[in-house]
Amino acid sequence: MGRLSIWLGTALLCWTFQVLAEDATPWGAGYFPNTPLTDQDGQQVHFFDDLIKDKVVVINFIFTGCGDSCPLETARLRQVQQLLGDRVGRDVFFYSISIDPLSDTPEVLKAYAARFKVGPGWRFLTGDKDQIDQLRRRLGLFIEGVDNGRSRDHNLSLIVGNQATGRWMKASPFENPWILADQLANSLQNWKTPSAEQSYAQAPDIRPPSSGEELFRTRCAACHSLGPEDGQGIGMRSVGPDLLGVTQRRERAWLSRWIREPDRMLAERDALAVMLYQQFNRVAMPNLRLNQQDADNLLEFLQQETERQGTLKQAHAANDGAGSAQ
């Protein structure tokens, strides 16, 4: 009888702690709808029970027919996934939910994920449009008059959070991938994974970026690397071609127009545009709504960076040669 009493007391105590933990955050089953969804592999799941309960998650909304922002969102999150490595699907979970479920069947979503070479632990989901819109409202990612308007414009924010602790925050899909990865891997995990101590003396000097560099970092870097100093060769940005030396390989007039209206050039079947589209897994370059001045600033930065890295390469080669001669 004594052992039974102890067991019952322990069970009651554990149940009480569980209830207190669930009551500690208002963002639980009583707030989030348990929306039924289907992933790219045809598996049926429920939003709260199967996808976010007690998990650290990143959630965004896309549609595969999007020609501008959605490809950039997916490419940027792919970088974050690569930085997190095998923690995705174990400690952190990625969910991209379609706002065009009539078109975005599981098969279409699977093909879309394959084009961007996403790794395991990232689910692309579809379902009933009205229920998905309700979910977006609950997540604060639905803008009245925009998301329910005649156009296909939609809120470009994503949401990251830890359901168990109740910590949720909006983020830009164009955030620096290292910052977003740090939020998901460390701050939202209550820093449970220790990091190696580093000295501030080793921190790089900060320099103000030019207008062209700002454009590259915010609009282009999700898909393109810029030489060995900027992700080339490590798979961080292999959605599109590396852009180091592109101003020397391509005519400036062609580059300027390609930056400003790639969708029109593809529609016109421009030979080089079509070749790049086919070569890079049929991922279309989005129209970023850049003007002529933007294009000029971006091309100037690409040219300057090509020259800078070329000078560094020559200096390194000279130093290596001097070392070999000694």
C-alpha beads as a LAMMPS data file, in Angstrom:
LAMMPS data file: protein, C-alpha beads

326 atoms
325 bonds

1 atom types
1 bond types

-500.0 500.0 xlo xhi
-500.0 500.0 ylo yhi
-500.0 500.0 zlo zhi

Masses

1 110.0

Atoms # bond

1 1 1 0.000 0.000 0.000
2 1 1 2.895 2.309 0.834
3 1 1 4.521 1.790 -2.569
4 1 1 1.194 2.394 -4.307
5 1 1 0.770 5.649 -2.412
6 1 1 4.273 6.764 -3.381
7 1 1 3.635 5.880 -7.040
8 1 1 0.307 7.708 -7.067
9 1 1 1.879 10.707 -5.380
10 1 1 4.731 10.814 -7.906
11 1 1 2.337 10.465 -10.837
12 1 1 0.137 13.261 -9.472
13 1 1 3.182 15.500 -8.965
14 1 1 4.387 14.892 -12.546
15 1 1 0.899 15.590 -13.890
16 1 1 0.736 18.807 -11.852
17 1 1 4.101 19.996 -13.240
18 1 1 2.899 19.231 -16.776
19 1 1 -0.305 21.226 -16.265
20 1 1 1.650 24.120 -14.748
21 1 1 4.080 24.068 -17.704
22 1 1 1.220 24.131 -20.193
23 1 1 -0.491 26.931 -18.256
24 1 1 2.765 28.938 -18.161
25 1 1 2.232 30.065 -21.751
26 1 1 -1.011 31.284 -23.323
27 1 1 0.222 30.096 -26.705
28 1 1 -0.963 26.516 -26.492
29 1 1 -3.698 24.292 -27.871
30 1 1 -6.302 26.820 -26.783
31 1 1 -4.780 29.482 -29.026
32 1 1 -3.350 27.721 -32.068
33 1 1 -5.801 25.958 -34.390
34 1 1 -5.063 22.301 -35.001
35 1 1 -5.276 22.861 -38.758
36 1 1 -5.157 19.668 -40.855
37 1 1 -2.375 19.859 -43.462
38 1 1 -0.648 17.561 -45.948
39 1 1 3.104 17.680 -46.552
40 1 1 5.084 17.218 -49.763
41 1 1 5.253 13.463 -49.177
42 1 1 1.489 13.121 -48.809
43 1 1 1.604 12.665 -45.029
44 1 1 -1.374 14.174 -43.200
45 1 1 -0.606 16.140 -40.030
46 1 1 -2.243 18.589 -37.636
47 1 1 -0.655 21.970 -37.038
48 1 1 -0.522 22.050 -33.247
49 1 1 -0.315 18.393 -32.270
50 1 1 2.140 17.242 -34.933
51 1 1 4.081 20.319 -36.032
52 1 1 4.651 22.838 -33.244
53 1 1 3.820 21.329 -29.847
54 1 1 6.930 21.523 -27.617
55 1 1 9.110 22.413 -30.634
56 1 1 11.304 25.258 -31.838
57 1 1 9.979 26.169 -35.271
58 1 1 10.253 28.578 -38.176
59 1 1 7.096 29.086 -40.241
60 1 1 6.530 31.018 -43.446
61 1 1 3.831 31.150 -46.101
62 1 1 4.587 30.846 -49.809
63 1 1 3.106 29.832 -53.126
64 1 1 5.152 28.118 -55.803
65 1 1 3.803 30.329 -58.595
66 1 1 5.315 33.406 -56.942
67 1 1 7.835 35.128 -59.189
68 1 1 9.473 37.559 -56.795
69 1 1 9.607 37.249 -52.992
70 1 1 8.892 33.554 -52.361
71 1 1 11.981 32.194 -54.153
72 1 1 14.138 34.602 -52.138
73 1 1 12.474 33.497 -48.890
74 1 1 13.064 29.843 -49.708
75 1 1 16.671 30.438 -50.747
76 1 1 17.407 32.399 -47.569
77 1 1 15.862 29.749 -45.325
78 1 1 17.880 27.134 -47.194
79 1 1 21.008 28.966 -46.049
80 1 1 19.741 28.909 -42.470
81 1 1 19.028 25.195 -42.791
82 1 1 22.575 24.572 -44.004
83 1 1 24.023 26.532 -41.077
84 1 1 21.982 24.481 -38.597
85 1 1 22.966 21.182 -40.219
86 1 1 21.505 18.020 -38.726
87 1 1 19.793 19.978 -35.944
88 1 1 16.995 20.666 -38.455
89 1 1 14.397 17.975 -37.938
90 1 1 15.773 17.234 -34.462
91 1 1 16.021 20.500 -32.481
92 1 1 14.553 22.941 -35.021
93 1 1 11.714 22.397 -37.483
94 1 1 11.029 24.279 -40.738
95 1 1 7.512 24.658 -42.184
96 1 1 6.554 26.419 -45.426
97 1 1 2.774 26.513 -45.881
98 1 1 1.149 27.294 -49.231
99 1 1 -1.365 30.127 -49.543
100 1 1 -2.428 28.720 -52.922
101 1 1 -3.435 25.167 -51.990
102 1 1 -5.509 24.624 -55.132
103 1 1 -2.363 24.873 -57.252
104 1 1 0.195 23.693 -54.716
105 1 1 -0.536 19.997 -54.425
106 1 1 1.893 17.763 -52.499
107 1 1 3.492 16.782 -55.812
108 1 1 4.005 20.430 -56.799
109 1 1 5.476 21.244 -53.390
110 1 1 7.818 18.256 -53.582
111 1 1 9.124 19.424 -56.965
112 1 1 9.534 22.976 -55.627
113 1 1 11.540 21.728 -52.638
114 1 1 13.715 19.631 -54.939
115 1 1 14.521 22.641 -57.147
116 1 1 15.925 24.443 -54.118
117 1 1 17.746 21.315 -52.896
118 1 1 16.310 21.585 -49.393
119 1 1 17.510 19.064 -46.849
120 1 1 15.581 16.824 -44.443
121 1 1 13.573 18.315 -41.588
122 1 1 11.836 20.950 -43.732
123 1 1 8.202 20.322 -44.593
124 1 1 6.214 22.041 -47.337
125 1 1 2.512 21.898 -46.550
126 1 1 -0.860 22.447 -48.187
127 1 1 -4.464 22.231 -47.041
128 1 1 -7.801 24.036 -47.088
129 1 1 -7.430 27.720 -48.015
130 1 1 -9.948 29.066 -45.485
131 1 1 -8.339 27.089 -42.681
132 1 1 -4.868 28.217 -43.750
133 1 1 -6.041 31.856 -43.757
134 1 1 -7.389 31.352 -40.223
135 1 1 -4.006 29.953 -39.204
136 1 1 -2.224 32.945 -40.717
137 1 1 -4.432 35.295 -38.711
138 1 1 -3.589 33.442 -35.509
139 1 1 0.103 33.715 -36.306
140 1 1 -0.218 37.425 -37.067
141 1 1 0.880 36.875 -40.667
142 1 1 -2.316 37.971 -42.426
143 1 1 -2.806 41.590 -43.476
144 1 1 -6.421 42.591 -44.081
145 1 1 -6.815 44.281 -47.447
146 1 1 -3.585 42.764 -48.769
147 1 1 -3.767 39.041 -48.167
148 1 1 -7.479 38.946 -48.963
149 1 1 -7.279 41.392 -51.863
150 1 1 -7.430 40.680 -55.572
151 1 1 -3.685 40.472 -56.009
152 1 1 -1.437 37.679 -54.772
153 1 1 0.520 40.007 -52.505
154 1 1 1.060 38.628 -49.022
155 1 1 2.824 39.309 -45.740
156 1 1 6.531 38.635 -46.187
157 1 1 7.270 38.086 -42.506
158 1 1 7.983 34.691 -41.048
159 1 1 7.520 33.614 -37.460
160 1 1 9.976 31.780 -35.237
161 1 1 9.235 30.467 -31.798
162 1 1 9.470 27.920 -29.043
163 1 1 5.975 26.640 -28.266
164 1 1 7.039 25.088 -24.966
165 1 1 8.294 28.399 -23.546
166 1 1 5.822 30.662 -25.330
167 1 1 8.537 32.762 -26.974
168 1 1 7.450 33.888 -30.441
169 1 1 8.764 36.603 -32.713
170 1 1 8.348 37.826 -36.252
171 1 1 11.401 37.985 -38.468
172 1 1 12.227 39.090 -41.963
173 1 1 12.924 36.288 -44.445
174 1 1 15.752 38.493 -45.702
175 1 1 17.455 38.584 -42.296
176 1 1 21.141 37.723 -42.153
177 1 1 21.100 33.884 -42.153
178 1 1 23.669 33.661 -39.343
179 1 1 21.487 35.838 -37.090
180 1 1 18.371 33.790 -37.808
181 1 1 20.274 30.531 -37.297
182 1 1 21.582 31.826 -33.964
183 1 1 18.057 32.681 -32.813
184 1 1 16.793 29.211 -33.688
185 1 1 19.782 27.272 -32.385
186 1 1 20.606 29.265 -29.267
187 1 1 18.342 32.019 -27.932
188 1 1 15.081 30.135 -28.530
189 1 1 16.694 26.992 -27.087
190 1 1 17.602 28.862 -23.870
191 1 1 21.275 28.479 -24.827
192 1 1 21.284 24.793 -23.954
193 1 1 24.141 24.125 -26.381
194 1 1 27.397 25.679 -25.081
195 1 1 29.441 27.685 -27.536
196 1 1 33.205 28.061 -27.621
197 1 1 34.518 31.274 -26.116
198 1 1 36.009 33.709 -28.603
199 1 1 37.925 36.900 -28.075
200 1 1 36.532 40.235 -29.209
201 1 1 40.059 40.934 -30.458
202 1 1 39.378 38.434 -33.242
203 1 1 36.237 40.226 -34.417
204 1 1 36.532 41.710 -37.932
205 1 1 36.481 45.447 -38.513
206 1 1 33.091 46.821 -39.514
207 1 1 32.937 49.052 -42.573
208 1 1 29.892 50.897 -43.947
209 1 1 28.522 49.124 -47.036
210 1 1 27.923 50.929 -50.300
211 1 1 24.445 51.151 -51.839
212 1 1 25.403 48.382 -54.237
213 1 1 26.626 46.117 -51.448
214 1 1 23.425 46.701 -49.478
215 1 1 21.444 45.588 -52.520
216 1 1 23.608 42.508 -52.945
217 1 1 23.362 41.504 -49.267
218 1 1 19.598 42.026 -49.037
219 1 1 18.419 40.979 -52.514
220 1 1 21.046 38.772 -54.154
221 1 1 22.977 36.936 -51.440
222 1 1 20.133 34.510 -50.747
223 1 1 20.892 32.791 -54.055
224 1 1 24.344 33.944 -55.183
225 1 1 27.842 33.733 -53.736
226 1 1 30.564 36.219 -54.587
227 1 1 33.827 34.332 -54.743
228 1 1 35.666 32.182 -52.181
229 1 1 35.370 34.852 -49.490
230 1 1 31.597 34.869 -49.727
231 1 1 30.343 31.298 -49.670
232 1 1 31.633 29.897 -52.967
233 1 1 32.541 26.234 -52.684
234 1 1 30.765 25.549 -49.374
235 1 1 27.254 25.259 -50.784
236 1 1 25.828 28.246 -48.930
237 1 1 24.441 29.895 -52.037
238 1 1 24.281 27.452 -54.903
239 1 1 20.750 28.299 -56.064
240 1 1 22.196 30.668 -58.665
241 1 1 25.630 31.241 -60.237
242 1 1 28.577 32.766 -58.417
243 1 1 28.805 36.441 -59.387
244 1 1 32.526 37.077 -58.974
245 1 1 33.750 38.308 -62.362
246 1 1 30.263 38.465 -63.883
247 1 1 30.840 42.065 -64.999
248 1 1 33.776 40.808 -67.069
249 1 1 31.952 37.787 -68.507
250 1 1 28.695 39.477 -69.551
251 1 1 27.857 42.643 -71.451
252 1 1 26.886 45.455 -69.098
253 1 1 23.704 46.333 -71.001
254 1 1 22.536 42.709 -70.807
255 1 1 23.338 42.525 -67.069
256 1 1 21.557 45.793 -66.362
257 1 1 18.358 44.649 -68.036
258 1 1 18.585 41.161 -66.496
259 1 1 18.784 42.731 -63.031
260 1 1 15.759 44.951 -63.691
261 1 1 13.375 42.672 -65.620
262 1 1 14.426 39.006 -65.706
263 1 1 10.822 37.854 -66.028
264 1 1 10.357 39.759 -69.300
265 1 1 13.635 38.446 -70.700
266 1 1 12.586 34.880 -69.935
267 1 1 9.185 35.521 -71.515
268 1 1 10.975 36.824 -74.625
269 1 1 13.093 33.633 -74.661
270 1 1 16.388 35.511 -74.445
271 1 1 18.961 32.823 -75.235
272 1 1 21.298 33.489 -72.307
273 1 1 18.428 33.927 -69.839
274 1 1 16.891 30.614 -70.881
275 1 1 20.279 28.879 -70.657
276 1 1 20.777 30.086 -67.066
277 1 1 17.224 29.075 -66.159
278 1 1 17.832 25.561 -67.447
279 1 1 21.324 25.311 -65.967
280 1 1 20.243 26.268 -62.452
281 1 1 17.442 23.778 -61.925
282 1 1 14.708 25.905 -63.539
283 1 1 14.642 28.329 -60.620
284 1 1 13.624 31.626 -62.212
285 1 1 15.417 34.780 -61.137
286 1 1 12.754 36.949 -59.441
287 1 1 11.895 40.485 -60.469
288 1 1 13.206 42.524 -57.533
289 1 1 11.587 45.790 -58.698
290 1 1 14.965 47.502 -59.088
291 1 1 15.398 50.686 -61.130
292 1 1 18.267 51.756 -63.363
293 1 1 20.159 53.450 -60.529
294 1 1 19.858 50.313 -58.412
295 1 1 21.228 48.213 -61.255
296 1 1 24.146 50.615 -61.769
297 1 1 24.995 50.577 -58.047
298 1 1 24.848 46.797 -57.911
299 1 1 27.047 46.343 -60.984
300 1 1 29.568 48.836 -59.616
301 1 1 29.811 46.837 -56.379
302 1 1 30.232 43.547 -58.257
303 1 1 33.031 45.074 -60.327
304 1 1 34.787 46.527 -57.275
305 1 1 34.520 43.252 -55.370
306 1 1 35.907 41.315 -58.335
307 1 1 38.900 43.659 -58.470
308 1 1 39.402 43.549 -54.677
309 1 1 39.400 39.762 -54.484
310 1 1 41.662 39.577 -57.532
311 1 1 44.192 41.818 -55.791
312 1 1 44.031 39.671 -52.648
313 1 1 44.532 36.516 -54.687
314 1 1 47.641 37.983 -56.317
315 1 1 49.003 39.044 -52.922
316 1 1 48.427 35.572 -51.469
317 1 1 50.112 33.981 -54.475
318 1 1 53.108 36.284 -54.088
319 1 1 53.403 35.447 -50.387
320 1 1 53.166 31.723 -51.107
321 1 1 55.885 32.045 -53.726
322 1 1 58.151 33.939 -51.352
323 1 1 57.627 31.287 -48.688
324 1 1 58.494 28.482 -51.108
325 1 1 61.714 30.221 -52.120
326 1 1 62.954 30.396 -48.524

Bonds

1 1 1 2
2 1 2 3
3 1 3 4
4 1 4 5
5 1 5 6
6 1 6 7
7 1 7 8
8 1 8 9
9 1 9 10
10 1 10 11
11 1 11 12
12 1 12 13
13 1 13 14
14 1 14 15
15 1 15 16
16 1 16 17
17 1 17 18
18 1 18 19
19 1 19 20
20 1 20 21
21 1 21 22
22 1 22 23
23 1 23 24
24 1 24 25
25 1 25 26
26 1 26 27
27 1 27 28
28 1 28 29
29 1 29 30
30 1 30 31
31 1 31 32
32 1 32 33
33 1 33 34
34 1 34 35
35 1 35 36
36 1 36 37
37 1 37 38
38 1 38 39
39 1 39 40
40 1 40 41
41 1 41 42
42 1 42 43
43 1 43 44
44 1 44 45
45 1 45 46
46 1 46 47
47 1 47 48
48 1 48 49
49 1 49 50
50 1 50 51
51 1 51 52
52 1 52 53
53 1 53 54
54 1 54 55
55 1 55 56
56 1 56 57
57 1 57 58
58 1 58 59
59 1 59 60
60 1 60 61
61 1 61 62
62 1 62 63
63 1 63 64
64 1 64 65
65 1 65 66
66 1 66 67
67 1 67 68
68 1 68 69
69 1 69 70
70 1 70 71
71 1 71 72
72 1 72 73
73 1 73 74
74 1 74 75
75 1 75 76
76 1 76 77
77 1 77 78
78 1 78 79
79 1 79 80
80 1 80 81
81 1 81 82
82 1 82 83
83 1 83 84
84 1 84 85
85 1 85 86
86 1 86 87
87 1 87 88
88 1 88 89
89 1 89 90
90 1 90 91
91 1 91 92
92 1 92 93
93 1 93 94
94 1 94 95
95 1 95 96
96 1 96 97
97 1 97 98
98 1 98 99
99 1 99 100
100 1 100 101
101 1 101 102
102 1 102 103
103 1 103 104
104 1 104 105
105 1 105 106
106 1 106 107
107 1 107 108
108 1 108 109
109 1 109 110
110 1 110 111
111 1 111 112
112 1 112 113
113 1 113 114
114 1 114 115
115 1 115 116
116 1 116 117
117 1 117 118
118 1 118 119
119 1 119 120
120 1 120 121
121 1 121 122
122 1 122 123
123 1 123 124
124 1 124 125
125 1 125 126
126 1 126 127
127 1 127 128
128 1 128 129
129 1 129 130
130 1 130 131
131 1 131 132
132 1 132 133
133 1 133 134
134 1 134 135
135 1 135 136
136 1 136 137
137 1 137 138
138 1 138 139
139 1 139 140
140 1 140 141
141 1 141 142
142 1 142 143
143 1 143 144
144 1 144 145
145 1 145 146
146 1 146 147
147 1 147 148
148 1 148 149
149 1 149 150
150 1 150 151
151 1 151 152
152 1 152 153
153 1 153 154
154 1 154 155
155 1 155 156
156 1 156 157
157 1 157 158
158 1 158 159
159 1 159 160
160 1 160 161
161 1 161 162
162 1 162 163
163 1 163 164
164 1 164 165
165 1 165 166
166 1 166 167
167 1 167 168
168 1 168 169
169 1 169 170
170 1 170 171
171 1 171 172
172 1 172 173
173 1 173 174
174 1 174 175
175 1 175 176
176 1 176 177
177 1 177 178
178 1 178 179
179 1 179 180
180 1 180 181
181 1 181 182
182 1 182 183
183 1 183 184
184 1 184 185
185 1 185 186
186 1 186 187
187 1 187 188
188 1 188 189
189 1 189 190
190 1 190 191
191 1 191 192
192 1 192 193
193 1 193 194
194 1 194 195
195 1 195 196
196 1 196 197
197 1 197 198
198 1 198 199
199 1 199 200
200 1 200 201
201 1 201 202
202 1 202 203
203 1 203 204
204 1 204 205
205 1 205 206
206 1 206 207
207 1 207 208
208 1 208 209
209 1 209 210
210 1 210 211
211 1 211 212
212 1 212 213
213 1 213 214
214 1 214 215
215 1 215 216
216 1 216 217
217 1 217 218
218 1 218 219
219 1 219 220
220 1 220 221
221 1 221 222
222 1 222 223
223 1 223 224
224 1 224 225
225 1 225 226
226 1 226 227
227 1 227 228
228 1 228 229
229 1 229 230
230 1 230 231
231 1 231 232
232 1 232 233
233 1 233 234
234 1 234 235
235 1 235 236
236 1 236 237
237 1 237 238
238 1 238 239
239 1 239 240
240 1 240 241
241 1 241 242
242 1 242 243
243 1 243 244
244 1 244 245
245 1 245 246
246 1 246 247
247 1 247 248
248 1 248 249
249 1 249 250
250 1 250 251
251 1 251 252
252 1 252 253
253 1 253 254
254 1 254 255
255 1 255 256
256 1 256 257
257 1 257 258
258 1 258 259
259 1 259 260
260 1 260 261
261 1 261 262
262 1 262 263
263 1 263 264
264 1 264 265
265 1 265 266
266 1 266 267
267 1 267 268
268 1 268 269
269 1 269 270
270 1 270 271
271 1 271 272
272 1 272 273
273 1 273 274
274 1 274 275
275 1 275 276
276 1 276 277
277 1 277 278
278 1 278 279
279 1 279 280
280 1 280 281
281 1 281 282
282 1 282 283
283 1 283 284
284 1 284 285
285 1 285 286
286 1 286 287
287 1 287 288
288 1 288 289
289 1 289 290
290 1 290 291
291 1 291 292
292 1 292 293
293 1 293 294
294 1 294 295
295 1 295 296
296 1 296 297
297 1 297 298
298 1 298 299
299 1 299 300
300 1 300 301
301 1 301 302
302 1 302 303
303 1 303 304
304 1 304 305
305 1 305 306
306 1 306 307
307 1 307 308
308 1 308 309
309 1 309 310
310 1 310 311
311 1 311 312
312 1 312 313
313 1 313 314
314 1 314 315
315 1 315 316
316 1 316 317
317 1 317 318
318 1 318 319
319 1 319 320
320 1 320 321
321 1 321 322
322 1 322 323
323 1 323 324
324 1 324 325
325 1 325 326
